[in-house]
Amino acid sequence: MPLRLFNTLTKTKEDFAPIDPKKVRMYVCGPTVYDFAHIGNARPAIVFDLLYRLLRHEYGAEHVTYVRNITDVDDKINARAAECGISIRELTENTARIYLEDVTALGCLLPNVMPRATEHISEMLEIINRLQSAQLAYASTTAEDTERQHLHVLFDVGKKADYGRLSRRSLDELIAGARVEVAPYKNNPMDFVLWKPSNPDEPGWDSRFGRGRPGWHIECSAMAKKYLGETFDIHGGGVDLMFPHHENEIAQSEGAHGVPLANVWMHNGFLQVEGEKMSKSLGNFFTIRELLADWPGEVLRYQMLKTHYRQPINWTRKSSEEAAVELDHFRVKTLGSDLGHGEVLPAVIDALSDDLNVPKAIAELHAFMAYPTDYKTAANIRKSFEFLGINLDAVDVKAIAERQFGPIDEAEINRAIEARKAARAAKNFAESDRIRDELLAKGIVLKDGPQGTTWEVRR
C-alpha cells in the first residue's frame, strides 16, 4: 500500500508524495545539549528513526537524507556550564556524545547529517538580513544595548498574516494562551528574537547588529535550508515544539524565501511517567542513560513503539516489564532462525505504511506467532523486528534480571520453594511470607497452582 502520513499542517492523513523520489528529505529537531537527555527526548528520536527506516525501504537508502540538528548555543547551556565550572565547549561536546551514545543504544541509526548550530551562524545571519529587507524583522535596543551599540533583532509577528496556521490558532488566541516574554525591546509581546546581544562572558559572534548570538528558532531554519533546501518533504519533532518553535520556523523561513518550509509536518505525542508529567520534584524524572542501566535499549524502544506515535504515552515500570517479557517470548519462539534467510513480513510494512501504525504491525507479528512457526516464518519474524530496530537476541529476561539483581541460582530458588512449602505445612505463614518476599526482592515471583509452585523472573 502507498505510504500515508498524518500531516499536522492539514490535520489529515495524506498519501506521501516526495518532491523528488530520488531525493527524499527529512528534518527533525534534535537536542539542546546542556544535560543528559530524558526519556521524553527518546520518543522523537525513535519515532523518526523508524520513519527513516521506512523511507529507506520505500525509496532506497541512497535517495533519503535525514538531518537531525544539535543546538549547542543556548542560555541553558551557558548556565549549566557555569554551574559545572567547565567551558561551554567541553559541556556541549560531552553532552552531544552522550546523547548520540544513548539514542544509538535505543536502536537509532545515524542521521545523514547532524549539524551544530554554532557552525551555521553565517547562514542564520543571511536569513535575518533577508527578513529585515522584507520588513518582517526589526532591530531594537535597550538603554544598556545602546551604550554597547548592540541590537536585538526580532521577527514582527503582526506582519505575517497566516501566523498560527500550524497550530490552527489565531494571533489573539496564541497571545491569550502563550507564555511570552514581555520585554522593552519588543514592539509586540509575541515578536520573537532572531538575534540578541551577548555579554563579554557569553558566546558571541560579530555581526552588523553588534556582537551577539542567535535566537533558538532561527537555528533550525538555517540548518534545514543549507542541507535540504528552501522547501523539503518532512519536518518532524515533538508536539511540544509545535508552538512556538515550529510556528516560528515557518514564519521566518517562509518570510525569507517566499515558499513553504516543509510539505509534511509530523509530531509525536507527549510522554508521562507513571501517569504524571515528568518532573524532578515528583521523583519521576528519568534520563535515557539511567534507564539503559536497567533495561536493554531494545526493551525501551519496543515499549515506546507499542503506543502509536501521535498518541500520548504513559511510561511505567510495569510497561517496561511487560515489553521485556513480550520480546523474550518472540526471542525464544524464533531461536535458531537465520536472519540472512528472512524477509520483512509484508503485513508489517503495510501497517507501518499507514502512518507508522506500529501497534498494528505488532498485532500482525503476534498473529504469526499464534500458530506453530516453521523455520522461514521464524526468520521472517526476526527480520521484521530487525526492521523495527530491535535485536531479539539482546532481550533475555533472565539475563536482564541477573544484571539488576545479581546471578540467579536456580538450585537456591528451588530450596527456598521447598522451605516455604514446609513452613506453610507447619502453618508458619510469617516464615512463608518472608521467603516469598525475599525472592521477590531478587526479582523472582512465585506462582502457586494446582500442580505446585512455579517461579518466573520479573524485574
C-alpha positions as CSV (number, residue, x, y, z in Angstrom):
1,M,0.0,0.0,0.0
2,P,1.2,3.6,-0.5
3,L,2.9,5.4,2.3
4,R,0.3,7.6,4.2
5,L,1.3,10.1,6.8
6,F,-0.7,12.4,9.1
7,N,0.2,16.0,8.2
8,T,-0.2,18.3,11.3
9,L,-0.4,21.2,8.9
10,T,-3.6,19.9,7.2
11,K,-4.8,17.7,10.1
12,T,-5.4,14.9,7.6
13,K,-3.7,11.6,6.6
14,E,-2.3,12.0,3.1
15,D,-0.5,9.9,0.5
16,F,3.1,10.8,0.8
17,A,4.5,12.3,-2.5
18,P,8.1,13.5,-2.2
19,I,9.2,16.5,-4.2
20,D,11.8,14.3,-5.8
21,P,11.6,10.5,-5.2
22,K,15.4,10.4,-5.9
23,K,16.0,12.9,-3.1
24,V,13.6,12.4,-0.2
25,R,14.4,14.9,2.6
26,M,13.5,15.0,6.3
27,Y,14.5,17.4,9.1
28,V,13.9,16.6,12.8
29,C,14.6,18.9,15.7
30,G,17.4,17.4,17.8
31,P,18.6,18.0,21.4
32,T,19.8,21.1,23.2
33,V,23.0,19.7,24.7
34,Y,23.1,21.1,28.2
35,D,22.4,17.9,30.2
36,F,21.6,14.2,29.9
37,A,18.6,13.5,27.6
38,H,15.5,12.3,29.4
39,I,13.2,9.6,28.3
40,G,10.8,12.1,26.7
41,N,13.7,13.1,24.4
42,A,13.9,9.5,23.3
43,R,10.5,9.4,21.7
44,P,11.1,11.7,18.7
45,A,14.5,10.0,18.2
46,I,12.8,6.6,18.0
47,V,9.7,7.6,16.0
48,F,11.6,9.4,13.3
49,D,14.3,6.8,13.1
50,L,11.5,4.3,12.3
51,L,10.2,6.7,9.6
52,Y,13.8,7.0,8.3
53,R,14.0,3.2,8.0
54,L,10.7,3.1,6.2
55,L,11.6,5.8,3.7
56,R,14.9,4.0,3.0
57,H,12.9,0.8,2.4
58,E,10.5,2.6,0.0
59,Y,12.9,4.8,-1.9
60,G,16.4,3.3,-1.3
61,A,18.9,4.4,1.3
62,E,20.9,6.4,-1.2
63,H,17.8,8.6,-2.0
64,V,17.0,9.6,1.5
65,T,18.6,12.5,3.5
66,Y,17.8,12.7,7.2
67,V,19.0,15.8,9.1
68,R,18.8,16.0,12.9
69,N,20.4,19.1,14.4
70,I,22.3,19.8,17.6
71,T,21.6,23.0,19.4
72,D,24.9,24.0,21.1
73,V,24.3,27.6,21.8
74,D,21.6,28.4,24.3
75,D,21.1,30.2,27.7
76,K,20.5,26.8,29.4
77,I,23.9,25.7,28.1
78,N,25.6,28.9,29.5
79,A,24.0,28.4,32.9
80,R,24.9,24.7,33.1
81,A,28.5,25.2,32.1
82,A,28.9,27.9,34.8
83,E,27.2,25.6,37.3
84,C,29.6,22.8,36.5
85,G,32.7,25.1,36.3
86,I,33.6,23.9,32.8
87,S,33.8,25.6,29.4
88,I,30.7,25.7,27.2
89,R,32.6,23.8,24.5
90,E,33.5,21.0,27.0
91,L,29.9,20.8,28.1
92,T,28.4,20.6,24.7
93,E,30.9,18.2,23.3
94,N,30.4,15.8,26.2
95,T,26.6,16.1,26.3
96,A,26.3,15.6,22.5
97,R,28.5,12.5,22.7
98,I,26.3,11.0,25.5
99,Y,23.1,11.8,23.6
100,L,24.4,10.0,20.5
101,E,25.5,7.0,22.5
102,D,22.1,6.8,24.2
103,V,20.0,7.0,21.1
104,T,22.3,4.6,19.4
105,A,21.7,2.2,22.3
106,L,17.9,2.6,21.6
107,G,18.5,1.3,18.1
108,C,18.5,4.6,16.2
109,L,20.5,4.8,13.0
110,L,22.8,7.7,12.5
111,P,21.2,10.6,10.5
112,N,22.9,11.5,7.3
113,V,23.7,15.0,8.7
114,M,24.0,16.2,12.4
115,P,24.7,19.9,12.1
116,R,25.6,22.0,15.0
117,A,24.1,25.5,15.4
118,T,27.5,27.1,16.2
119,E,28.8,26.1,12.8
120,H,26.0,27.8,10.9
121,I,26.0,31.4,12.3
122,S,26.6,32.9,8.8
123,E,23.5,31.1,7.4
124,M,21.4,32.4,10.3
125,L,22.6,36.0,9.7
126,E,21.8,35.7,6.0
127,I,18.1,34.8,6.8
128,I,17.9,37.6,9.3
129,N,19.2,40.1,6.7
130,R,16.5,38.8,4.2
131,L,13.8,39.2,6.8
132,Q,14.9,42.8,7.6
133,S,15.0,43.6,3.9
134,A,11.4,42.3,3.6
135,Q,10.4,44.5,6.6
136,L,9.4,41.4,8.5
137,A,12.1,41.9,11.2
138,Y,13.3,45.0,13.1
139,A,16.2,46.0,15.2
140,S,15.6,47.3,18.7
141,T,17.7,48.4,21.7
142,T,17.5,48.9,25.4
143,A,19.5,51.6,27.2
144,E,22.2,49.0,28.0
145,D,22.3,47.8,24.4
146,T,22.7,51.4,23.1
147,E,25.7,52.0,25.3
148,R,27.4,49.0,23.8
149,Q,26.0,49.6,20.3
150,H,24.4,46.1,20.4
151,L,21.0,45.4,18.9
152,H,18.2,42.9,19.4
153,V,16.6,41.8,16.1
154,L,13.1,40.5,16.3
155,F,10.6,38.9,13.9
156,D,7.5,41.1,13.6
157,V,4.7,38.5,14.0
158,G,2.0,41.0,13.2
159,K,3.2,41.3,9.6
160,K,2.8,37.5,8.9
161,A,-0.9,37.2,8.1
162,D,-1.1,33.5,8.4
163,Y,1.0,33.2,11.6
164,G,-0.5,30.3,13.7
165,R,-1.7,28.1,10.9
166,L,0.3,25.1,12.0
167,S,-1.3,25.1,15.5
168,R,-4.6,26.4,13.9
169,R,-4.9,29.3,16.3
170,S,-5.2,33.0,15.6
171,L,-2.7,35.5,16.8
172,D,-5.2,36.7,19.5
173,E,-5.6,33.1,20.7
174,L,-1.9,32.5,20.8
175,I,-1.3,35.7,22.8
176,A,-4.0,34.7,25.3
177,G,-2.7,31.1,25.8
178,A,1.0,31.5,25.5
179,R,3.8,32.3,27.9
180,V,5.6,35.1,26.1
181,E,8.5,37.2,27.3
182,V,7.3,40.8,27.7
183,A,10.4,42.9,27.1
184,P,11.1,46.6,26.5
185,Y,12.8,45.9,23.1
186,K,9.7,44.2,21.6
187,N,7.0,46.0,19.6
188,N,4.6,43.2,20.4
189,P,4.8,40.5,23.2
190,M,4.5,37.8,20.5
191,D,7.5,39.0,18.5
192,F,10.4,36.5,18.8
193,V,14.1,37.0,18.9
194,L,16.3,36.3,15.9
195,W,19.5,37.8,17.3
196,K,20.4,39.1,20.8
197,P,23.4,40.8,22.3
198,S,26.0,38.8,24.2
199,N,27.7,39.9,27.3
200,P,31.5,39.6,27.4
201,D,31.3,36.3,29.3
202,E,28.7,34.8,26.9
203,P,29.2,33.1,23.5
204,G,29.0,35.7,20.7
205,W,29.7,36.4,17.1
206,D,30.4,39.7,15.3
207,S,27.6,41.0,13.1
208,R,26.3,44.3,11.8
209,F,24.0,44.2,14.8
210,G,27.0,44.1,17.1
211,R,28.4,41.1,19.0
212,G,25.6,38.6,19.7
213,R,24.2,35.2,19.3
214,P,21.1,33.7,17.6
215,G,17.7,33.1,19.0
216,W,16.6,29.4,19.2
217,H,14.2,29.3,16.3
218,I,16.5,30.7,13.6
219,E,18.9,27.9,14.1
220,C,16.7,25.2,12.6
221,S,15.6,27.4,9.6
222,A,19.2,28.0,8.7
223,M,20.4,24.4,9.0
224,A,17.4,23.0,7.3
225,K,17.9,25.3,4.3
226,K,21.6,24.5,4.0
227,Y,21.2,20.8,3.8
228,L,17.7,20.3,2.5
229,G,16.8,23.4,0.5
230,E,14.2,26.1,0.9
231,T,11.4,23.5,0.7
232,F,11.7,19.9,1.7
233,D,9.5,16.9,2.3
234,I,9.1,16.2,6.0
235,H,9.7,18.2,9.2
236,G,9.3,16.3,12.5
237,G,9.5,16.8,16.2
238,G,7.6,16.5,19.5
239,V,4.2,18.1,19.8
240,D,5.6,20.4,22.5
241,L,7.6,22.1,19.7
242,M,4.6,22.9,17.5
243,F,4.2,26.2,19.2
244,P,6.2,28.4,19.3
245,H,9.2,26.7,17.8
246,H,7.8,25.2,14.6
247,E,5.3,28.0,14.2
248,N,8.2,30.5,14.3
249,E,10.4,28.4,11.9
250,I,7.6,28.5,9.4
251,A,7.2,32.3,9.8
252,Q,10.8,33.2,9.4
253,S,11.7,30.6,6.7
254,E,8.7,31.4,4.5
255,G,9.1,35.1,5.2
256,A,12.7,35.0,4.0
257,H,12.2,32.7,1.0
258,G,8.6,33.1,-0.1
259,V,8.0,29.3,-0.4
260,P,6.7,26.6,2.1
261,L,9.3,25.3,4.5
262,A,8.1,21.7,4.5
263,N,5.2,19.9,2.8
264,V,4.5,17.5,5.7
265,W,4.7,18.3,9.4
266,M,4.7,15.4,11.9
267,H,4.6,15.5,15.7
268,N,4.8,12.7,18.2
269,G,2.6,12.9,21.4
270,F,3.5,13.8,24.9
271,L,5.1,11.4,27.4
272,Q,4.1,11.0,31.1
273,V,5.7,8.8,33.7
274,E,3.5,6.7,36.0
275,G,0.5,8.8,35.0
276,E,2.0,12.2,35.8
277,K,4.0,14.8,34.0
278,M,7.7,14.0,34.3
279,S,9.3,16.3,36.9
280,K,12.4,16.1,39.1
281,S,10.3,17.4,42.0
282,L,7.9,14.4,41.7
283,G,10.8,12.0,41.6
284,N,9.7,10.6,38.2
285,F,12.3,12.2,36.0
286,F,14.4,9.6,34.2
287,T,17.3,10.0,31.8
288,I,17.8,7.6,29.0
289,R,21.2,6.7,30.5
290,E,19.6,5.8,33.8
291,L,17.0,3.5,32.2
292,L,19.7,1.9,30.0
293,A,21.4,0.8,33.2
294,D,18.4,-1.4,34.0
295,W,17.0,-2.3,30.6
296,P,18.4,-3.2,27.1
297,G,17.7,-0.5,24.6
298,E,15.5,-2.9,22.7
299,V,13.1,-3.1,25.6
300,L,12.9,0.7,25.9
301,R,12.4,1.1,22.1
302,Y,9.7,-1.6,21.9
303,Q,7.9,0.0,24.9
304,M,7.9,3.3,23.2
305,L,6.8,1.9,19.8
306,K,3.8,0.0,21.3
307,T,1.9,3.2,21.6
308,H,1.0,4.9,18.3
309,Y,3.4,7.9,17.8
310,R,0.7,10.5,17.7
311,Q,-0.9,9.3,21.0
312,P,0.3,10.3,24.5
313,I,2.2,7.6,26.2
314,N,2.3,6.7,29.9
315,W,5.7,5.3,30.8
316,T,5.6,2.9,33.7
317,R,7.9,0.3,35.2
318,K,5.2,-2.3,34.7
319,S,5.1,-1.5,30.9
320,S,8.9,-2.0,30.8
321,E,8.5,-5.4,32.4
322,E,5.7,-6.3,30.0
323,A,7.7,-5.2,27.0
324,A,10.7,-7.3,28.1
325,V,8.6,-10.4,28.7
326,E,6.8,-10.0,25.3
327,L,10.1,-9.6,23.4
328,D,11.6,-12.5,25.3
329,H,8.6,-14.6,24.1
330,F,9.3,-13.7,20.5
331,R,13.1,-14.4,21.1
332,V,12.5,-17.9,22.5
333,K,10.0,-18.9,19.8
334,T,12.3,-17.9,17.0
335,L,15.6,-19.2,18.3
336,G,17.8,-20.8,15.7
337,S,16.3,-18.9,12.8
338,D,18.7,-17.3,10.3
339,L,18.2,-13.6,9.7
340,G,20.0,-14.0,6.4
341,H,17.1,-16.0,5.1
342,G,14.4,-13.8,6.5
343,E,12.3,-11.1,4.9
344,V,10.3,-8.3,6.5
345,L,6.7,-9.5,6.6
346,P,4.5,-7.6,4.0
347,A,1.8,-7.2,6.7
348,V,4.3,-5.3,8.9
349,I,5.3,-3.0,6.0
350,D,1.6,-2.4,5.2
351,A,0.9,-1.5,8.8
352,L,3.9,0.9,9.0
353,S,2.9,2.5,5.7
354,D,-0.4,3.5,7.4
355,D,1.1,6.5,9.3
356,L,3.6,4.3,11.2
357,N,1.0,2.1,12.8
358,V,3.4,0.1,14.9
359,P,0.6,-1.3,17.2
360,K,-1.0,-2.9,14.1
361,A,2.4,-4.2,13.0
362,I,2.9,-5.8,16.4
363,A,-0.5,-7.4,16.3
364,E,0.4,-8.9,12.9
365,L,3.6,-10.4,14.4
366,H,1.6,-11.8,17.3
367,A,-0.8,-13.3,14.8
368,F,2.0,-15.2,13.1
369,M,3.2,-16.4,16.5
370,A,-0.3,-17.8,17.3
371,Y,0.4,-20.9,15.2
372,P,3.4,-23.2,15.1
373,T,6.1,-21.4,13.2
374,D,8.3,-23.0,10.7
375,Y,11.9,-22.0,10.1
376,K,11.1,-19.5,7.4
377,T,8.3,-17.8,9.3
378,A,10.6,-17.6,12.4
379,A,13.3,-15.9,10.3
380,N,10.8,-13.5,8.8
381,I,9.6,-12.5,12.3
382,R,13.1,-11.9,13.4
383,K,13.8,-9.9,10.2
384,S,10.7,-7.8,10.9
385,F,11.9,-7.0,14.4
386,E,15.3,-6.0,13.0
387,F,13.4,-3.6,10.6
388,L,11.8,-2.1,13.7
389,G,15.3,-1.6,15.1
390,I,15.0,-4.4,17.6
391,N,17.5,-7.2,18.1
392,L,15.6,-10.0,19.8
393,D,18.8,-11.7,21.0
394,A,19.5,-8.7,23.2
395,V,16.4,-9.4,25.2
396,D,16.8,-12.3,27.6
397,V,14.6,-11.9,30.7
398,K,16.9,-14.0,32.9
399,A,19.9,-12.0,31.8
400,I,18.1,-8.7,32.5
401,A,17.2,-9.8,36.0
402,E,20.7,-11.0,36.7
403,R,22.1,-7.6,35.6
404,Q,19.7,-5.9,38.0
405,F,19.7,-8.3,40.9
406,G,22.8,-10.4,40.5
407,P,23.2,-14.1,39.4
408,I,20.1,-16.3,39.6
409,D,20.8,-19.6,41.3
410,E,18.0,-22.0,40.3
411,A,19.0,-24.6,42.9
412,E,18.8,-21.9,45.6
413,I,15.4,-20.9,44.4
414,N,14.1,-24.4,44.4
415,R,15.5,-24.9,48.0
416,A,13.6,-21.7,49.1
417,I,10.4,-23.0,47.5
418,E,10.8,-26.3,49.4
419,A,11.4,-24.4,52.7
420,R,8.4,-22.2,52.0
421,K,6.3,-25.3,51.4
422,A,7.4,-26.8,54.7
423,A,6.6,-23.5,56.5
424,R,3.1,-23.5,55.0
425,A,2.6,-27.1,56.0
426,A,3.6,-26.1,59.6
427,K,1.2,-23.1,59.4
428,N,4.1,-20.8,59.9
429,F,2.8,-18.2,57.4
430,A,5.1,-15.5,58.7
431,E,8.1,-17.6,57.6
432,S,6.3,-18.5,54.3
433,D,5.7,-14.8,53.5
434,R,9.3,-13.9,54.5
435,I,10.7,-16.4,51.9
436,R,8.3,-15.2,49.2
437,D,9.3,-11.5,49.8
438,E,13.0,-12.3,49.9
439,L,12.7,-14.0,46.5
440,L,10.6,-11.1,45.2
441,A,13.3,-8.6,46.2
442,K,15.6,-10.6,43.9
443,G,13.1,-10.3,41.0
444,I,11.7,-13.8,41.5
445,V,7.9,-14.1,41.5
446,L,6.3,-17.3,42.9
447,K,3.1,-18.7,41.5
448,D,1.1,-21.2,43.4
449,G,-1.2,-23.5,41.4
450,P,-2.7,-27.0,41.4
451,Q,0.5,-28.5,40.2
452,G,2.6,-26.9,42.9
453,T,4.7,-23.7,43.0
454,T,6.5,-22.3,40.0
455,W,8.6,-19.2,39.6
456,E,9.4,-16.6,36.9
457,V,11.7,-13.7,36.6
458,R,10.2,-10.2,37.0
459,R,12.4,-7.1,37.4
